[in-house]
Amino acid sequence: MANKISSLAKIFPQDQVEDFDFSATNTQKFVNTKHPVFAEKVFRDTAQDANGLRIRAYPSGKAVYFVEKRIRSAAGGAKKRIICQVGEKPVAMARKEAGRFIQWMASGKDPYIELKIELEKSRVYTVGDAYKIYMSDRKIKDSTIERYERQKKIISFVHINKKSDWKDIENESQIINTNVYNRNTSNLKSLIDANLNEISSQSILKIHINITNSHGHGDNKAETEGDRVIQFIGHLYDIAREVINERHNENYIKRNPTKIMNQGKGHWNNPGGHSTRRNESLDTKDIKAHYDAIMSLKTLKNTPDLNNKTQKYVNKPIPGAVRAHYFLRFLFWTGWRPGDVATIEWDQIEIEDGITTISWDDRAAKKKLKQGKEIYKIPLNHQAVAVIDELREIKKKKMLAVKNGYEKPTKNYDDEHVFLNVFESKYIKPNQHHYEVIVSKISGIRHYPTGIYRKTFLTYGNGLNINIYTLKRLVFHTQNYFDVTSGYIHTNREVFKETSEEICAYILSFVEPKKYKHTKKTKSLSNIRIDKDIYDELTAQFKDKAESKVSDLIRMMLAVKALHPAIYKTLDSTTTENAKFEDADFE
């Protein structure tokens, strides 16, 4: 032990009792020596510009710079405030920091608090930080979270060289999108990690172009996706500015660079960045080929490949194709939204008096509509019922096979959802782009997106002169979207069923024209008993829209009858000879 102490003394005298000038050479000895002192000891800096700097050394080898002074107006005596460990900063910097600490304490400020404020002010907030703020303290549906996560993922694909700055992006070629280029990102930095104050308006324009060009399918550009991502980044900026600027009580996040998209014209892919609603539907000449292709998914197998000995689903149908078949087929015959269909559960399906209905909880809408209903029921036509019946039989056989030990139960084989994914662990994904493409290849016609079935059902229903409110209910427009007039029109399920079957029959006349012939059931204007002078006036004013105007008048009268019985009674007995309405009658 004596030899150890003797050898250490040559490096730094352990019996040092006097304060000394904290030169770089002397202070470095605290870093290089394992045991610089026998016991904890404090040394003062004797240099002229010391600013009260001190070193506290410990036998363990640790040594820290600190200052000691009473904080003005604070209770208690002198306070010790550590600056850093010895060796962490040069002596000159430690002395400068000691001067700052002493000034703060003399003016009644605690250096620790002031440093925390400075650290917060110098903090860099990234796009990722803005996303966390955007997602926190909110109730968000799972489907919405999935959409936000998709936008975040697309943002994370956008990269530039590590040595570049986002504010200097002037050309799309400076951006590397890893959605297209599968490359090492060690020398790249992602947009998700970019400083919010570093992203310029010019770089936003180029990022928008890059996403549009990089995330399309085939020759198609991702025009809607490009707009949505930039809009999403704009939302992140808006909420980040509100939260962060309020936190710092100053204009910390200086601007929202996505505002450039609204300056002038031509930046957005779609007008105002809002995707235009497609008015197209399945062409009648394509219906048979398209539907036959959907039906063929049920038995779709992989083509044998002699070079692939591990190839699956050569002798039996591809599970994913079978699942997609039932999902697309149900959409085809109902016109419902893919997201709504994907989440249907078995306990929503009811059969009463031979009519199969699907029920939805619509209590939120009921609060907004006087005549709204808590449970929203929609009857299915026989083609949609056939899909449900087949899936019910599959589930029944599956349950029986598991019960008898013929099959091992999957993780969630008894899932409550009707349309399961291939793993039978959750409901099917609403986006079935992969099988949309396969349907297009099998049919030999153009590619139709999944949403086309809704537009087709509504378009053909409108062509059959079916009441618009009835159509909306058939394709499950929640009651939130009904107006007051429609709320007073009560249509029973038999009428809904009959109407759905009429549209179904019309589509079937194109699917199997030899077997099914459609007969139009709806009445035209000429079938309605109406005074000739009114008929002539309607035709003169509205021309080809005269028929729909008659329906509007009937709906208005039904609403008046329910809302204002007295007014309706007067209207009912009114003729051109005794008309006597005044403005006060309608208040």
Phi, psi and omega per residue, in radians:
M1 nan -0.670 -3.140
A2 -1.097 -0.725 3.133
N3 -1.101 -0.670 -3.130
K4 -1.110 -0.808 3.136
I5 -1.110 -0.697 -3.116
S6 -1.120 -0.748 -3.122
S7 -1.187 -0.619 3.133
L8 -1.218 -0.560 -3.109
A9 -1.096 -0.495 3.139
K10 -1.199 -0.484 -3.128
I11 -1.499 -0.825 3.132
F12 -2.656 2.032 -3.076
P13 -1.020 2.069 3.138
Q14 -1.262 -0.283 3.124
D15 -1.693 0.327 3.106
Q16 -1.084 2.162 -3.108
V17 -2.048 -0.348 -3.080
E18 -1.592 2.648 3.010
D19 -1.238 2.806 -3.066
F20 -2.609 2.952 3.109
D21 -1.312 2.114 -3.089
F22 -1.345 1.276 3.075
S23 -1.367 2.914 3.136
A24 -1.087 -0.659 -3.121
T25 -1.162 -0.802 -3.100
N26 -1.164 -0.781 -3.097
T27 -1.206 -0.484 3.132
Q28 -1.130 -0.444 3.124
K29 -1.130 -0.516 3.085
F30 -1.152 -0.545 -3.126
V31 -1.380 -0.662 -3.043
N32 -1.445 -0.329 -3.047
T33 -1.716 2.319 -3.139
K34 -1.229 -0.690 -3.102
H35 -2.289 1.386 -3.039
P36 -1.237 -0.402 -3.140
V37 -2.407 2.723 3.069
F38 -1.257 -0.706 -3.104
A39 -2.431 2.840 -3.133
E40 -0.925 2.291 -3.042
K41 -2.547 2.582 3.121
V42 -1.948 2.337 3.097
F43 -2.101 2.436 3.090
R44 -1.728 2.534 3.082
D45 -1.428 2.123 -3.087
T46 -1.604 0.024 3.137
A47 -1.151 2.697 -3.084
Q48 -1.138 -0.583 -3.125
D49 -1.765 0.574 -3.053
A50 -1.162 -0.563 -3.118
N51 1.002 0.540 3.083
G52 1.409 0.253 -3.113
L53 -1.186 2.469 3.123
R54 -2.421 2.837 3.043
I55 -2.162 2.287 3.004
R56 -1.896 2.061 -3.100
A57 -1.885 2.547 -3.125
Y58 -2.136 2.622 3.130
P59 -0.999 -0.455 -3.113
S60 -1.198 -0.250 -3.104
G61 1.894 -0.220 3.127
K62 -1.326 2.492 3.094
A63 -2.576 2.390 -3.098
V64 -2.248 2.585 2.967
Y65 -1.461 2.452 3.072
F66 -2.736 2.949 3.007
V67 -2.220 2.781 -3.141
E68 -2.388 2.108 -3.132
K69 -2.845 2.689 3.071
R70 -1.369 2.304 3.084
I71 -1.404 2.122 -3.052
R72 -0.961 2.345 3.100
S73 1.239 0.014 3.123
A74 -1.581 2.612 3.127
A75 -1.255 2.651 3.091
G76 1.578 -3.128 -3.093
G77 -1.556 -2.608 -3.106
A78 -1.154 2.513 -3.138
K79 -1.947 2.418 3.079
K80 -1.672 2.258 3.137
R81 -2.252 2.000 -3.097
I82 -1.298 2.376 3.115
I83 -1.600 -0.930 3.107
C84 -3.046 3.091 3.057
Q85 -1.358 2.583 3.096
V86 -1.105 2.307 -3.104
G87 1.685 -0.299 3.137
E88 -1.303 -0.577 3.087
K89 -2.296 2.653 3.052
P90 -1.084 2.721 -3.100
V91 -1.026 -0.731 -3.118
A92 -1.048 -0.687 3.131
M93 -1.244 -0.639 3.113
A94 -1.135 -0.685 3.102
R95 -1.131 -0.728 3.127
K96 -1.098 -0.739 3.127
E97 -1.152 -0.644 3.109
A98 -1.080 -0.689 3.101
G99 -1.070 -0.732 3.113
R100 -1.109 -0.758 -3.129
F101 -1.051 -0.795 -3.106
I102 -1.108 -0.722 3.120
Q103 -1.100 -0.776 3.107
W104 -1.021 -0.846 -3.076
M105 -1.148 -0.617 3.121
A106 -1.176 -0.505 -3.131
S107 -1.661 0.148 3.058
G108 1.555 0.289 -3.128
K109 -1.906 2.472 3.094
D110 -1.517 2.128 -3.113
P111 -0.963 -0.617 -3.128
Y112 -1.095 -0.742 3.134
I113 -1.183 -0.726 -3.131
E114 -1.137 -0.659 3.112
L115 -1.152 -0.667 3.120
K116 -1.112 -0.695 3.110
I117 -1.134 -0.743 3.137
E118 -1.134 -0.703 -3.140
L119 -1.111 -0.721 3.134
E120 -1.153 -0.655 -3.138
K121 -1.198 -0.561 -3.094
S122 -1.590 0.003 -3.112
R123 -1.177 2.505 3.094
V124 -1.721 2.158 3.084
Y125 -1.743 2.254 -3.082
T126 -1.792 3.028 3.053
V127 -1.058 -0.662 3.093
G128 -1.079 -0.687 3.089
D129 -1.116 -0.722 3.121
A130 -1.093 -0.648 3.116
Y131 -1.122 -0.715 3.118
K132 -1.106 -0.723 3.104
I133 -1.119 -0.725 -3.110
Y134 -1.096 -0.603 -3.062
M135 -1.566 -0.257 -3.044
S136 -1.446 2.662 3.050
D137 1.002 0.664 3.126
R138 -2.397 2.628 2.986
K139 -1.658 1.984 -3.057
I140 -2.204 2.342 3.097
K141 -1.154 2.647 3.131
D142 -1.023 -0.700 -3.128
S143 -1.136 -0.604 3.116
T144 -1.248 -0.694 3.099
I145 -1.061 -0.726 3.115
E146 -1.059 -0.690 3.130
R147 -1.175 -0.726 3.109
Y148 -1.124 -0.718 -3.138
E149 -1.125 -0.609 3.087
R150 -1.113 -0.765 3.116
Q151 -1.093 -0.732 3.128
K152 -1.083 -0.709 -3.140
K153 -1.100 -0.737 3.125
I154 -1.114 -0.689 3.094
I155 -1.073 -0.693 -3.105
S156 -1.216 -0.307 3.095
F157 -1.282 -0.401 -3.059
V158 -1.412 2.103 -3.090
H159 -2.273 2.762 2.916
I160 -2.371 2.964 3.113
N161 -1.081 2.480 -3.087
K162 -1.023 -0.524 -3.107
K163 -1.450 -0.120 -3.123
S164 -1.618 2.854 3.079
D165 -2.037 2.508 -3.132
W166 -1.109 -0.521 -3.117
K167 -1.262 -0.222 -3.099
D168 -1.779 0.120 -3.121
I169 -1.258 2.032 -3.124
E170 -2.080 -0.177 -3.091
N171 -2.483 2.482 -3.122
E172 -1.068 -0.471 -3.118
S173 -1.125 -0.285 3.108
Q174 -1.374 -0.187 -3.106
I175 -1.749 2.308 3.067
I176 -1.920 2.080 3.128
N177 -1.766 1.967 -3.049
T178 -1.285 -0.060 3.004
N179 -1.224 -0.455 -3.122
V180 -1.800 -0.787 -3.084
Y181 -1.771 1.968 3.106
N182 -1.474 1.624 -3.022
R183 -2.454 2.905 3.121
N184 -1.196 2.280 -3.088
T185 -1.769 0.213 -3.092
S186 -1.101 -0.515 3.139
N187 -1.782 0.289 -3.124
L188 -2.120 2.846 3.018
K189 -2.319 2.454 -3.017
S190 -1.562 2.671 3.091
L191 -1.097 -0.504 -3.129
I192 -1.126 -0.407 -3.141
D193 -1.765 0.139 -3.071
A194 -1.336 2.500 3.049
N195 -1.119 2.226 -3.117
L196 -1.004 -0.569 -3.133
N197 -1.447 -0.102 -3.104
E198 -1.641 -0.405 -3.081
I199 -1.323 2.111 -3.098
S200 -1.633 2.889 3.076
S201 -1.086 -0.662 3.134
Q202 -1.114 -0.696 -3.139
S203 -1.198 -0.569 3.082
I204 -1.070 -0.751 3.120
L205 -1.040 -0.717 -3.111
K206 -1.306 -0.618 3.092
I207 -1.117 -0.719 3.116
H208 -1.037 -0.788 3.122
I209 -1.127 -0.726 -3.101
N210 -1.107 -0.789 3.139
I211 -1.143 -0.723 3.126
T212 -1.027 -0.716 -3.100
N213 -1.410 -0.421 -2.982
S214 -1.713 -0.271 -3.005
H215 -2.035 0.318 3.081
G216 -1.466 3.092 3.114
H217 -1.976 2.094 -3.132
G218 1.139 -2.236 -3.138
D219 -1.488 -0.114 -3.104
N220 -1.441 2.398 3.084
K221 -1.520 2.675 -3.138
A222 -1.551 1.176 -3.050
E223 -1.163 -0.772 3.132
T224 -1.192 -0.720 3.138
E225 -1.103 -0.742 3.117
G226 -1.021 -0.762 3.119
D227 -1.145 -0.778 -3.071
R228 -1.091 -0.721 -3.099
V229 -1.146 -0.754 3.126
I230 -1.151 -0.679 3.067
Q231 -1.070 -0.717 3.135
F232 -1.121 -0.748 3.085
I233 -1.046 -0.689 3.096
G234 -1.064 -0.715 3.101
H235 -1.121 -0.683 3.120
L236 -1.090 -0.740 3.115
Y237 -1.096 -0.776 -3.073
D238 -1.041 -0.841 -3.098
I239 -1.303 -0.570 3.106
A240 -1.138 -0.698 3.118
R241 -1.107 -0.757 -3.138
E242 -1.071 -0.855 -3.051
V243 -1.280 -0.871 -3.033
I244 -1.245 -0.762 -3.140
N245 -1.119 -0.636 3.082
E246 -1.192 -0.653 3.130
R247 -1.084 -0.698 -3.105
H248 -1.630 -0.100 -3.131
N249 0.977 0.648 3.086
E250 -2.846 3.021 -3.106
N251 -1.391 1.281 -3.027
Y252 -1.321 -0.907 2.999
I253 -1.553 1.896 -2.859
K254 -1.285 -0.532 -3.030
R255 -2.801 2.945 3.012
N256 -1.954 1.783 -3.041
P257 -1.155 -0.287 -3.126
T258 -1.250 -0.195 3.116
K259 -1.080 -0.359 3.126
I260 -1.040 -0.486 -3.091
M261 -1.102 -0.451 -3.122
N262 -1.664 -0.025 3.113
Q263 -1.499 2.038 -3.087
G264 1.310 -2.862 -3.122
K265 -2.176 2.751 3.012
G266 1.723 -0.037 3.127
H267 -1.415 -0.781 3.129
W268 -1.280 2.594 3.050
N269 -1.258 -0.698 3.091
N270 -1.926 2.672 -3.112
P271 -0.910 2.096 3.141
G272 1.190 0.151 -3.109
G273 1.429 0.056 -3.121
H274 -1.746 2.209 -3.116
S275 -1.128 2.407 3.134
T276 -1.398 2.429 -3.140
R277 -1.252 2.274 3.115
R278 -1.352 2.173 3.134
N279 -1.592 -0.090 -3.084
E280 -1.299 2.839 3.058
S281 -2.475 3.099 3.078
L282 -1.043 2.166 3.112
D283 -1.151 2.399 -3.106
T284 -0.983 -0.553 -3.135
K285 -1.291 -0.280 -3.129
D286 -1.733 -0.210 -2.992
I287 -1.019 -0.855 -3.077
K288 -1.070 -0.877 -3.118
A289 -1.095 -0.703 -3.123
H290 -1.157 -0.805 -3.112
Y291 -1.187 -0.665 3.081
D292 -1.050 -0.633 3.129
A293 -1.183 -0.690 3.076
I294 -1.068 -0.764 3.140
M295 -1.119 -0.579 -3.112
S296 -1.240 -0.329 3.101
L297 -1.076 -0.463 -3.086
K298 -1.111 -0.497 -3.113
T299 -2.078 0.290 -3.069
L300 -1.188 2.266 3.112
K301 -2.188 2.837 3.080
N302 -1.351 2.496 3.070
T303 -1.270 2.249 -3.110
P304 -0.989 2.374 3.106
D305 -2.148 1.950 -3.083
L306 -1.106 -0.412 -3.125
N307 -1.502 -0.102 -3.120
N308 -2.088 1.660 -3.084
K309 -1.295 -0.350 -3.105
T310 -1.718 0.193 -3.090
Q311 -1.092 2.347 -3.116
K312 -1.757 2.877 3.005
Y313 0.974 0.812 3.031
V314 -1.634 -0.596 -3.094
N315 -1.826 -0.103 3.081
K316 -2.466 2.743 -3.061
P317 -1.039 2.620 3.093
I318 -1.265 2.124 -3.085
P319 -0.950 -0.741 -3.134
G320 -1.103 -0.629 3.132
A321 -1.215 -0.662 3.125
V322 -1.122 -0.786 3.118
R323 -1.078 -0.767 -3.140
A324 -1.114 -0.616 3.134
H325 -1.003 -0.904 -3.110
Y326 -1.149 -0.682 -3.121
F327 -1.126 -0.901 -3.124
L328 -1.163 -0.641 -3.133
R329 -1.124 -0.728 3.110
F330 -1.136 -0.725 3.095
L331 -1.053 -0.715 -3.102
F332 -1.010 -0.692 -3.040
W333 -1.654 -0.086 -3.127
T334 -2.065 -0.537 -3.073
G335 1.284 0.350 -3.134
W336 -1.432 2.887 3.107
R337 -1.237 2.445 3.113
P338 -0.971 -0.700 -3.128
G339 -1.139 -0.628 3.123
D340 -1.218 -0.746 -3.109
V341 -1.166 -0.732 -3.092
A342 -1.013 -0.568 -3.036
T343 -1.700 0.128 3.126
I344 -1.072 2.363 3.099
E345 -1.949 2.737 -3.065
W346 -1.073 -0.579 -3.103
D347 -1.325 -0.048 3.049
Q348 -1.475 -0.255 -3.051
I349 -1.623 2.220 -3.138
E350 -2.266 2.590 3.052
I351 -2.181 2.077 -3.111
E352 -2.451 2.183 -3.123
D353 0.965 0.645 3.083
G354 1.388 0.021 -3.141
I355 -1.875 2.164 3.105
T356 -1.580 2.173 3.126
T357 -2.163 2.761 3.010
I358 -2.076 2.248 -3.065
S359 -1.813 2.527 3.099
W360 -2.263 2.498 3.050
D361 -1.344 2.022 -3.088
D362 -2.230 0.661 -3.095
R363 -1.136 -0.583 3.139
A364 -1.079 -0.673 3.138
A365 -1.270 -0.586 -3.105
K366 -1.047 -0.605 -3.124
K367 -1.103 -0.452 -3.062
K368 -1.670 -0.221 -3.065
L369 -2.216 2.160 -3.032
K370 -0.993 -0.741 -3.095
Q371 -1.721 0.293 -3.129
G372 -1.222 2.833 -3.127
K373 -2.106 2.527 -3.136
E374 -1.163 -0.699 3.130
I375 -1.901 2.172 -3.069
Y376 -1.824 1.997 -3.063
K377 -1.929 2.399 3.133
I378 -2.243 2.140 3.097
P379 -1.334 2.650 -3.130
L380 -1.874 2.525 3.013
N381 -1.334 2.963 -2.983
H382 -1.141 -0.482 3.122
Q383 -1.243 -0.683 3.091
A384 -1.212 -0.649 3.092
V385 -1.083 -0.662 3.139
A386 -1.051 -0.655 3.103
V387 -1.114 -0.811 -3.136
I388 -1.088 -0.748 -3.117
D389 -1.097 -0.713 3.138
E390 -1.158 -0.725 3.131
L391 -1.183 -0.618 3.093
R392 -1.120 -0.694 3.123
E393 -1.168 -0.690 3.089
I394 -1.070 -0.787 3.140
K395 -1.112 -0.718 -3.134
K396 -1.070 -0.814 3.128
K397 -1.130 -0.666 3.124
K398 -1.096 -0.811 -3.135
M399 -1.093 -0.694 -3.131
L400 -1.176 -0.711 3.139
A401 -1.128 -0.691 3.113
V402 -1.184 -0.729 -3.135
K403 -1.080 -0.695 -3.116
N404 -1.507 0.001 3.083
G405 1.421 0.211 3.123
Y406 -1.350 -0.422 3.122
E407 -2.319 2.589 3.053
K408 -1.468 2.348 -3.126
P409 -1.186 2.371 3.052
T410 -1.310 3.069 -3.053
K411 -0.963 -0.681 -3.094
N412 -2.455 0.905 -3.011
Y413 -1.126 -0.392 -3.140
D414 -1.786 0.748 -3.094
D415 -1.131 2.583 -3.096
E416 -1.334 -0.231 -3.095
H417 -1.421 2.549 -3.131
V418 -1.346 -0.785 -3.103
F419 -1.799 1.684 -3.081
L420 -1.586 2.781 2.987
N421 -1.386 3.098 -3.046
V422 -1.164 -0.416 3.140
F423 -1.512 -0.086 -3.103
E424 0.940 0.651 -3.110
S425 -1.978 -0.232 -3.102
K426 -2.896 3.007 3.120
Y427 -1.245 2.770 -3.074
I428 -1.147 2.648 3.097
K429 -1.266 2.313 3.129
P430 -1.091 -0.554 -3.135
N431 -1.484 1.866 -3.117
Q432 -1.955 0.819 -3.065
H433 -1.023 -0.682 -3.106
H434 -0.984 -0.806 -3.105
Y435 -1.450 -0.338 2.971
E436 -1.047 -0.776 -3.129
V437 -1.130 -0.736 3.131
I438 -1.112 -0.727 3.095
V439 -1.041 -0.712 3.126
S440 -1.113 -0.708 -3.141
K441 -1.187 -0.749 -3.120
I442 -1.152 -0.746 -3.084
S443 -1.298 -0.441 -3.112
G444 1.311 0.283 3.107
I445 -2.076 -3.113 -3.078
R446 -1.096 2.807 -3.141
H447 -1.391 2.220 3.068
Y448 -1.976 2.256 3.099
P449 -1.276 2.837 -3.092
T450 -1.016 -0.606 -3.121
G451 -1.155 -0.154 -3.098
I452 -1.166 -0.460 -3.090
Y453 -1.177 -0.631 3.099
R454 -1.141 -0.816 3.134
K455 -1.115 -0.639 -3.139
T456 -1.155 -0.820 -3.116
F457 -1.056 -0.780 -3.136
L458 -1.195 -0.705 -3.117
T459 -1.118 -0.825 -3.129
Y460 -1.204 -0.623 3.080
G461 -1.122 -0.695 3.104
N462 -1.156 -0.642 3.112
G463 -1.144 -0.393 3.104
L464 -1.580 0.161 3.129
N465 1.063 0.567 3.095
I466 -1.371 2.418 -3.133
N467 -0.860 2.313 -3.074
I468 -1.046 -0.633 -3.133
Y469 -1.222 -0.611 3.076
T470 -1.142 -0.735 3.112
L471 -1.062 -0.773 -3.126
K472 -1.049 -0.696 -3.133
R473 -1.225 -0.645 -3.133
L474 -1.116 -0.610 -3.127
V475 -1.689 0.309 3.073
F476 1.002 1.093 2.836
H477 -1.464 1.977 -3.141
T478 -0.950 2.706 -3.076
Q479 -1.062 -0.250 3.065
N480 -0.989 -0.494 -3.045
Y481 -1.704 0.052 3.098
F482 -1.476 2.552 3.045
D483 -1.628 3.114 -3.070
V484 -1.049 -0.711 -3.115
T485 -1.041 -0.849 -3.100
S486 -1.130 -0.492 3.141
G487 -1.132 -0.382 -3.131
Y488 -1.726 0.001 3.101
I489 -1.675 1.844 -3.104
H490 -1.681 2.054 3.126
T491 -2.042 2.207 -3.099
N492 -1.369 2.890 -3.023
R493 -1.131 -0.480 3.100
E494 -1.091 -0.693 3.120
V495 -1.183 -0.742 3.088
F496 -1.052 -0.777 3.127
K497 -1.040 -0.824 -3.122
E498 -1.080 -0.717 -3.133
T499 -1.171 -0.754 3.109
S500 -1.073 -0.696 3.118
E501 -1.156 -0.570 3.131
E502 -1.151 -0.768 3.099
I503 -1.137 -0.722 3.116
C504 -1.016 -0.802 -3.132
A505 -1.097 -0.656 3.128
Y506 -1.121 -0.767 3.128
I507 -1.182 -0.691 3.122
L508 -1.068 -0.506 3.133
S509 -1.140 -0.323 3.059
F510 -1.701 -0.537 3.124
V511 -1.218 -0.828 3.113
E512 -2.314 1.325 -3.045
P513 -1.064 -0.481 -3.137
K514 -1.308 -0.494 -3.066
K515 -1.636 -0.627 -3.050
Y516 -2.047 2.301 3.041
K517 -2.128 2.237 -3.092
H518 -1.620 2.340 3.060
T519 -1.999 2.136 -3.097
K520 -1.183 2.221 -3.058
K521 -1.801 -0.404 -3.046
T522 -1.282 2.628 -3.093
K523 -1.546 2.577 3.071
S524 -1.695 3.078 -3.113
L525 -1.061 -0.605 -3.093
S526 -1.219 -0.324 3.133
N527 -1.504 -0.204 -3.091
I528 -1.592 2.302 3.115
R529 -1.287 1.987 -3.085
I530 -2.581 2.498 -3.123
D531 -1.013 2.481 -3.076
K532 -1.071 -0.683 -3.117
D533 -1.154 -0.640 3.087
I534 -1.207 -0.734 3.102
Y535 -0.992 -0.831 -3.126
D536 -1.122 -0.674 -3.125
E537 -1.173 -0.763 3.109
L538 -1.074 -0.776 -3.126
T539 -1.127 -0.679 -3.136
A540 -1.176 -0.695 -3.075
Q541 -1.416 -0.729 -2.983
F542 -1.955 -0.167 3.070
K543 0.942 -2.055 -3.056
D544 -1.252 -0.145 3.124
K545 -1.707 0.149 -3.076
A546 -1.058 -0.663 -3.122
E547 -1.059 -0.814 -3.120
S548 -1.149 -0.522 3.135
K549 -1.207 -0.564 3.055
V550 -1.084 -0.758 3.107
S551 -1.081 -0.689 3.119
D552 -1.092 -0.732 -3.141
L553 -1.109 -0.709 3.134
I554 -1.126 -0.763 3.128
R555 -1.091 -0.716 3.121
M556 -1.075 -0.727 -3.140
M557 -1.154 -0.668 3.102
L558 -1.106 -0.715 3.135
A559 -1.157 -0.758 3.128
V560 -1.104 -0.691 -3.134
K561 -1.064 -0.686 -3.118
A562 -1.378 -0.684 -3.055
L563 -1.452 -0.711 -3.062
H564 -2.348 1.363 -3.109
P565 -0.950 -0.653 -3.108
A566 -1.129 -0.774 3.124
I567 -1.109 -0.728 -3.125
Y568 -1.077 -0.715 -3.129
K569 -1.080 -0.702 3.115
T570 -1.166 -0.743 3.118
L571 -1.080 -0.706 -3.086
D572 -1.093 -0.528 -3.112
S573 -1.779 0.104 -3.083
T574 -1.501 2.420 3.012
T575 -2.224 3.083 3.130
T576 -1.137 -0.366 -3.104
E577 -1.436 -0.588 -3.041
N578 -2.007 0.360 3.124
A579 -1.039 2.259 -3.074
K580 -2.602 0.593 -3.135
F581 -1.352 2.513 3.013
E582 -2.194 2.906 -3.105
D583 -1.012 -0.612 -3.088
A584 -1.125 -0.410 -3.124
D585 -1.163 -0.346 -3.067
F586 -1.810 0.102 -3.122
E587 -1.453 nan nan
